[in-house]
Structures are given as C-alpha cells and as structure tokens.
Amino acid sequence: MSSNHLDTLYRQVIMDHYKNPRNKGVLEDGSLTINMNNPTCGDRIQLTMNVEGEVVTDARFEGEGCSISMSSASMMTQAVKGKKIEEALKLADIFSSMMLGNDYDEEDIDLGDIEALQGVAKFPARIKCATLAWKAMEKGLKEEESEE
Ligand code: FES
C-alpha cells in the first residue's frame, strides 16, 4: 500500500474512534479511577478500570479533548480490556516508543487500530494528546501493582 493510502486509512481509523468512541463512560463500580490532564492545553481525561486479580476486566473513559486524544483513549481502552496488568504496561511502553519514533517490539502483541496513531510521532505538539490516556492507564496500573 502506498504511504498516501496508508495515511488516509489511518486517518479514517482515528476519525472512526473519535466519532464512535469505544468504552465511553464511567465504571461506577470500577476499582481504579485516574484523572489526568494535558498541561499544554488543559484537556482532561477520567479513566476508570476494573482490575480483578492480575487482569484488567474493564476500562472506560470520559473527557474532553481533540480527536487525537479521544481516539487514542478509545483505542487504549479497547486494547487493555482482558489483558494482564503486565501486558497492558508493556503495551504502554510500546506506545511510548512509537510516539518517540523509535522501533518497537510488536512480536507478542497485536497493536490493531493503535498503529493508526504512529504518524503522530511526526508532530511533537500532538504527542501529549496521544499519550494522555496511556499515561493515565500506566499510572493507575502501576499504583495497583505496588499495592499488591
Ligand atoms: Fe488538548 Fe489534544 S489539544 S489533548
């Protein structure tokens, strides 16, 4: 596929998640609630997750932000559901590497729609938008891990 076609496809995936966000809302009985904002623009996210044993059984998000931040939150919640804490944190590491434009090891994990965000690495001002939800997830799960 040409890079133009790929860009168009990626843009469509991002807009689909923005317009039809997956896992939007609040888990009333969630075991973790993380609020985080993007200091550069003030946009915010509230992430609620349910963790049972080592597994993230559910994740929802609420918030206000640009298409990149909201679509990234939608993709992140979709990706972490059903994953072990360790796997979700590894995914967060892979996503950080992707945003830094570094090589990442995708052998063990299927990135699915998340790959659509890789172009954000070329726009440094938008990286904080894309990583907002991921930082929230990482913070919550690291706290959960340290409490065990
Ligand atoms: Fe605020 Fe993207 S401009 S999160």
Residues whose N, C-alpha, C, O or C-beta is under 5 A from the ligand:
A	BS01	FES	N38 C41 D43 G65 C66 S69 C129
